[in-house]
Amino acid sequence: MNRHLLHEVEMMGIELCSPYNDGFTTWDIKKQLYLIQDRINKIMERAPSHVGEQKWLDENINKKEEL
């Protein structure tokens, strides 16, 4: 897993919610996150399913937790 990518996205989330940033800065960050989300969604739509995938999703992604 690319920890650098996850770190960058997490930092974008922190900056997006920072009260020290103005709307111009946060809007730019939000647009970048929307573009990343769109690209990932398109890739995942084409991706095949795998054995054990739903179990992994339930254990790692679908559980309710606060970011």
Kinemage of the C-alpha trace (Angstrom):
@kinemage 1
@onewidth
@group {chain A} dominant
@subgroup {mainchain}
@vectorlist {calphas} color= white
{ca met a 1} P 0.000 0.000 0.000
{ca asn a 2} L 1.243 3.443 -0.839
{ca arg a 3} L 1.447 5.152 2.540
{ca his a 4} L 2.634 8.374 0.922
{ca leu a 5} L -0.586 8.654 -1.065
{ca leu a 6} L -2.732 7.992 2.011
{ca his a 7} L -0.714 10.541 3.968
{ca glu a 8} L -1.196 13.192 1.284
{ca val a 9} L -4.956 12.609 1.176
{ca glu a 10} L -5.121 12.751 4.983
{ca met a 11} L -3.172 16.028 4.975
{ca met a 12} L -5.582 17.426 2.395
{ca gly a 13} L -8.446 16.518 4.723
{ca ile a 14} L -6.762 18.278 7.624
{ca glu a 15} L -6.140 21.415 5.569
{ca leu a 16} L -9.694 21.303 4.205
{ca cys a 17} L -11.146 21.453 7.717
{ca ser a 18} L -8.641 23.906 9.165
{ca pro a 19} L -10.236 27.121 10.442
{ca tyr a 20} L -7.044 28.939 9.440
{ca asn a 21} L -7.643 28.419 5.704
{ca asp a 22} L -9.922 30.645 3.664
{ca gly a 23} L -12.579 29.521 1.206
{ca phe a 24} L -10.281 29.915 -1.790
{ca thr a 25} L -7.779 27.473 -0.321
{ca thr a 26} L -10.326 24.961 0.951
{ca trp a 27} L -12.329 25.038 -2.289
{ca asp a 28} L -9.190 24.186 -4.272
{ca ile a 29} L -8.421 21.286 -1.927
{ca lys a 30} L -12.009 20.049 -2.155
{ca lys a 31} L -11.900 20.156 -5.982
{ca gln a 32} L -8.724 18.070 -5.916
{ca leu a 33} L -10.363 15.523 -3.609
{ca tyr a 34} L -13.422 15.353 -5.892
{ca leu a 35} L -11.134 14.622 -8.866
{ca ile a 36} L -9.312 11.900 -6.924
{ca gln a 37} L -12.634 10.393 -5.820
{ca asp a 38} L -13.973 10.402 -9.368
{ca arg a 39} L -10.859 8.713 -10.747
{ca ile a 40} L -10.905 6.045 -8.054
{ca asn a 41} L -14.632 5.397 -8.574
{ca lys a 42} L -14.085 4.895 -12.314
{ca ile a 43} L -11.229 2.468 -11.675
{ca met a 44} L -13.230 0.515 -9.089
{ca glu a 45} L -16.209 0.213 -11.454
{ca arg a 46} L -13.970 -1.661 -13.918
{ca ala a 47} L -12.224 -3.784 -11.295
{ca pro a 48} L -13.165 -7.472 -10.940
{ca ser a 49} L -14.516 -8.948 -7.697
{ca his a 50} L -12.316 -11.243 -5.621
{ca val a 51} L -12.890 -14.101 -3.220
{ca gly a 52} L -12.949 -12.713 0.310
{ca glu a 53} L -13.377 -9.154 -0.898
{ca gln a 54} L -16.687 -8.525 0.870
{ca lys a 55} L -15.318 -9.898 4.148
{ca trp a 56} L -12.284 -7.641 3.878
{ca leu a 57} L -14.491 -4.639 3.077
{ca asp a 58} L -16.713 -5.367 6.065
{ca glu a 59} L -13.722 -5.679 8.390
{ca asn a 60} L -11.741 -2.710 7.084
{ca ile a 61} L -13.945 -0.259 5.213
{ca asn a 62} L -17.612 -0.737 6.040
{ca lys a 63} L -17.229 -0.566 9.811
{ca lys a 64} L -18.438 2.699 11.245
{ca glu a 65} L -15.628 4.788 12.595
{ca glu a 66} L -14.825 8.430 12.820
{ca leu a 67} L -12.001 9.787 10.640
